[in-house]
Each structure stands twice: as C-alpha cells, then as structure tokens.
Amino acid sequence: MRVIFAGGGTGGHINPAISIADYAKSRDENLEAIFVGTKSGMETKLVPKAGYDLKFIDIEGFNRKHLLKNISVMRKLIKANNDCKKLIKSFKPDCIVCTGGYVSGPVAIAAKKARIPALIHEQNVYPGLTVRGAEKYVSYVAVSFKETINHMTAKDKCVVTGNPIRGEILAADYGAARKKLGITKPFVLVFGGSLGADKINDTVVGMLDKIVSDGKISFLFGTGDRNYEKVLKAIKEKGIQLNDDVKVVPYIDNMADCMAAADLVIARSGAITVSEIAALGKPSVLIPSPNVVRNHQEQNAREFEREGAAAVITEPDLTSDILYGKMMSMIDDKKTLSEMSKNLKKLAVTDALERIYDLMLKMADKKLRGIKRNEKNNGEGYERLSSRGSETS
C-alpha cells in the first residue's frame, strides 16, 4: 500500500501520523509512505528521525484578527493545493491520512480532486477549523470521542477510533525503563508539550531549588526547544545547581522510556498526552492550556479528574508552592497513586491504530475497485464510486 500522511505544526499532530505509519508498516512490509508538512513545524525534526521522507508545502492558518493578512494566506493556499496535486500525481497513493494542522487542508482538497480516498483524524473533543473545513473532502473523519460527532456536519463520515498511541508507548515497561535510565528514586516527569509552555516552565524553575535540596526524587523537565535557553538562563540567575537526579532538557526524545519509568507525570492535557497517560496508567497533575479553542484541554483534564484518574491545577491557580506541594503529597501517597492507575486503565483506548488501519485498508480497496470499474466502464463507474464519499467495503 502507498500512503501519504499529512500533519504538521506540533507533536500533537505529527506523532499520531508517525504512529499510524509505523503500525501500517508492521502490518504491511511493502508499505511505501511519505509525509507532507511545512518547514516551520516540528515535523522537520520528528519525521526524518522516524525514517520517513518529508515533502514540504508553504501554508499557514487564517488570521482572525487581521483579515487583510489573509490575502497572502489565500495565495499560499492556492499554491499549496497545486503542489499537493503534483505530489499526489507523482506518488500515486492508494489512500491519504491527515492528522491535523494547517497542512492537512490543502492535502485533503487535493485528494478529493485527484479522486484519492482520504481520512482526517481529530484528536480532541471539539474539532478544529482544519477538520471542519476538510470533512467534505474526505471519505472518513476519524474521531477520538463520541461527543465530537455532534459537532460535525458530515456525521455519516465519522468513525470513533480513539487516539493513536505509539507502539513504543504501549510496549514500554516500568521496571525495564527505570533500569535503562538508571533511576532508583521516585521519578517525576514534567513537560509542557512539544513546543513547551511558558507558565509551566516558570513555575517549575521556581521550585527546582527545593527539589535539588530535598534530594528525594528524580526529576526530568522538558522545556520545549524554543524555551530551553531562556530556562537555563533563569536557572543560572537563581544560582540553582542541577545534578544527576534533576535534569533539564529542551526536548524529550525517549518519551516512551521516560513515561514508562515515571511515578508521576506533570503535563498539559492535550488529547494525545492524556491518551498516552491513560494507556500507561500514569498518575498525573494536569495543567490545561487556556489558549485553545473552546477550552478543550480543561474538559479533557476535568473528565480525568471526575474519574479519579488525575489531579488538575488550572493556570490561574498555578504557583511553584502549589505545584511542589501537590507533587510531593502525591508521591508520598502510594495508595492514591495506585487508585489513579486503576482508574486510568478504565479510560484507556489502546486499539486506535488497528481501527484506523482498517479504514486505510477500506480506502485502498475502494480505490482499487474504482480503478477496475473505471477501466471497465471507460470512466463512468469510477465517477459514481467517488461521489459516494463515505462508502465502505
């Protein structure tokens, strides 16, 4: 099977695409895949590292505050659509998988024009602008939550799949990961997403001196690439001396091992993050980002909180003292950690990759049947098949 994957911007859009590609490769040794992204997103780092070829288009989101700036955005969109059509014509994919970000829009549009079946995946409860705009161009809208269907126009195209979770996350083992990382103390993992989060970074810097002086835990702090130097400068200004138990890194490349080894995770509550936390049964302190559409991160976090699966601190309430107190009280309360782990397992959906791969097979089969019908009826049959959009095998 030949597949084009499109997703860009943050790790939340790119990692699901990589997970799907890796799973598809494990099921089909003849899989040929390429990725489409932009030169400004995390895909430039993550996709080549995963071993896939990455093609670039120039695209950006619409500016809702300064409408005149959208003239240049429209020009880029037109060129991106043309570039995607050329790429599809050259690569000849059997299907296309989009996982969000601005890059998914022109790829989905080009797929429709080229009569290549495509799906787009929505990770969050509330669909983003790209997904809502792309739904009319794709065969399937793969959603992670049933609630999402209520916010879509093409409800007949929606299929509940859950969020893709990386195979290495699912296969990770607590004991083996701790041995590999050389961890013997209670281990706390902190990150604010692939790009980092200023509020979380500032709060963590404010409690690092206590963590170092106490010496009770191992602590790994991922700042995000763009904030790393700023955080190091703040640490130096405070005179904090880090050690082997307290580490600060720009990006956590070995997230599977680190998540598996953790006794407690402190993170944002994006859909992929909470899905991975649930799959591994990791107790967490969730700090929802307030800068997202319809406040979906807090809704994710509150759902976990209601199920006794996480603690929640919103940004207005977040201080170094509060976070440090919550972290240490949870680490010291083994019973609560154990109960959280059990509750998390009830929320986990671990077969999303299989469900999405099944949709890919249906799309590839649909294309094959369309080609055969096209050859038989001189084009008439394929036109009829393409127009049926969400037909399945």
NORLIN-V16476 format. One record per residue. N is the residue number from 1. D_LAST is the distance of its C-alpha to the last C-alpha in Angstrom with 1 decimal. Layout:
# NORLIN-V16476
n-><N/N>
d_last-><D_LAST/D_LAST>
This chain:
# NORLIN-V16476
n-><1/2/3/4/5/6/7/8/9/10/11/12/13/14/15/16/17/18/19/20/21/22/23/24/25/26/27/28/29/30/31/32/33/34/35/36/37/38/39/40/41/42/43/44/45/46/47/48/49/50/51/52/53/54/55/56/57/58/59/60/61/62/63/64/65/66/67/68/69/70/71/72/73/74/75/76/77/78/79/80/81/82/83/84/85/86/87/88/89/90/91/92/93/94/95/96/97/98/99/100/101/102/103/104/105/106/107/108/109/110/111/112/113/114/115/116/117/118/119/120/121/122/123/124/125/126/127/128/129/130/131/132/133/134/135/136/137/138/139/140/141/142/143/144/145/146/147/148/149/150/151/152/153/154/155/156/157/158/159/160/161/162/163/164/165/166/167/168/169/170/171/172/173/174/175/176/177/178/179/180/181/182/183/184/185/186/187/188/189/190/191/192/193/194/195/196/197/198/199/200/201/202/203/204/205/206/207/208/209/210/211/212/213/214/215/216/217/218/219/220/221/222/223/224/225/226/227/228/229/230/231/232/233/234/235/236/237/238/239/240/241/242/243/244/245/246/247/248/249/250/251/252/253/254/255/256/257/258/259/260/261/262/263/264/265/266/267/268/269/270/271/272/273/274/275/276/277/278/279/280/281/282/283/284/285/286/287/288/289/290/291/292/293/294/295/296/297/298/299/300/301/302/303/304/305/306/307/308/309/310/311/312/313/314/315/316/317/318/319/320/321/322/323/324/325/326/327/328/329/330/331/332/333/334/335/336/337/338/339/340/341/342/343/344/345/346/347/348/349/350/351/352/353/354/355/356/357/358/359/360/361/362/363/364/365/366/367/368/369/370/371/372/373/374/375/376/377/378/379/380/381/382/383/384/385/386/387/388/389/390/391/392/393>
d_last-><16.4/18.4/18.4/20.7/21.7/23.8/26.1/29.8/33.1/33.3/32.2/30.1/27.7/28.1/28.1/24.6/23.3/25.4/24.2/20.5/21.5/23.7/21.1/18.6/21.6/22.3/19.0/19.0/22.6/21.8/20.5/22.3/22.6/25.0/25.9/27.2/30.0/33.6/36.9/38.1/35.6/35.3/32.6/35.5/36.5/33.5/31.0/33.5/34.7/31.2/31.3/28.9/29.9/30.4/30.6/32.6/32.5/35.2/34.0/35.4/34.8/36.5/40.0/40.3/44.1/45.2/43.2/45.1/43.7/40.3/41.4/41.2/37.9/36.5/37.9/36.2/32.9/33.2/34.1/31.4/28.8/30.4/30.5/26.8/26.0/28.2/26.8/23.2/24.6/26.5/24.0/21.0/18.4/14.7/14.2/16.8/17.7/20.5/22.6/25.2/28.7/29.9/28.3/24.7/25.6/26.4/23.6/21.0/22.9/23.0/19.3/18.7/21.5/20.3/16.8/15.4/12.6/14.5/14.9/18.3/19.6/22.5/24.8/27.2/27.4/28.4/26.3/28.3/29.1/26.8/23.7/24.7/25.4/22.1/19.7/19.7/18.8/15.8/12.1/12.8/16.2/16.4/19.5/22.0/23.5/22.5/25.5/24.0/21.6/24.9/25.9/22.9/22.7/18.9/18.4/14.9/13.7/15.5/14.2/17.2/17.2/21.0/23.0/22.5/25.6/27.0/27.0/30.7/31.2/29.4/31.4/34.7/37.6/40.6/43.3/42.1/41.6/45.1/46.7/45.1/46.3/49.7/49.5/51.7/52.3/50.0/47.6/46.5/43.9/44.1/41.9/41.2/37.9/37.4/39.9/42.3/43.9/47.5/48.3/47.0/48.8/52.1/51.9/51.3/54.1/56.3/55.9/55.8/59.6/59.3/56.5/58.6/61.8/60.4/58.8/56.8/53.2/51.2/49.7/47.2/46.9/44.3/45.7/43.1/44.1/45.6/47.8/49.0/52.4/53.1/52.7/54.8/57.5/57.5/57.8/60.7/62.5/62.3/63.8/61.0/61.0/57.6/57.4/55.1/53.9/53.2/51.1/49.9/47.2/45.5/42.0/40.7/39.0/38.6/37.1/35.3/38.7/40.5/38.2/38.2/42.0/42.7/44.3/43.8/41.6/42.9/40.3/38.7/35.9/33.0/29.6/29.1/32.6/32.5/29.1/30.8/34.0/32.2/30.3/33.7/35.6/38.1/40.7/41.1/43.1/40.7/42.3/39.9/40.2/41.6/40.5/36.8/35.1/35.6/37.1/33.8/35.4/38.0/35.4/33.6/37.0/38.2/35.2/36.1/39.7/39.1/37.4/40.4/38.4/40.3/43.4/43.3/45.9/45.4/47.0/49.9/50.9/50.4/53.6/54.5/56.5/53.8/51.1/53.5/54.5/51.0/50.0/53.0/52.9/49.3/50.1/53.1/51.2/49.3/48.5/46.7/44.8/43.6/42.6/40.6/38.7/37.8/36.7/34.6/32.6/31.5/30.1/28.3/24.5/24.1/20.4/19.2/18.7/16.3/14.3/14.3/13.6/10.4/9.4/11.0/9.1/5.7/8.3/9.9/7.3/7.0/10.7/11.2/9.7/11.8/14.8/14.8/14.7/17.3/19.4/19.3/20.1/22.3/20.2/19.5/15.9/15.0/17.0/15.1/11.6/13.3/15.0/12.1/12.1/9.9/6.9/3.8/0.0>
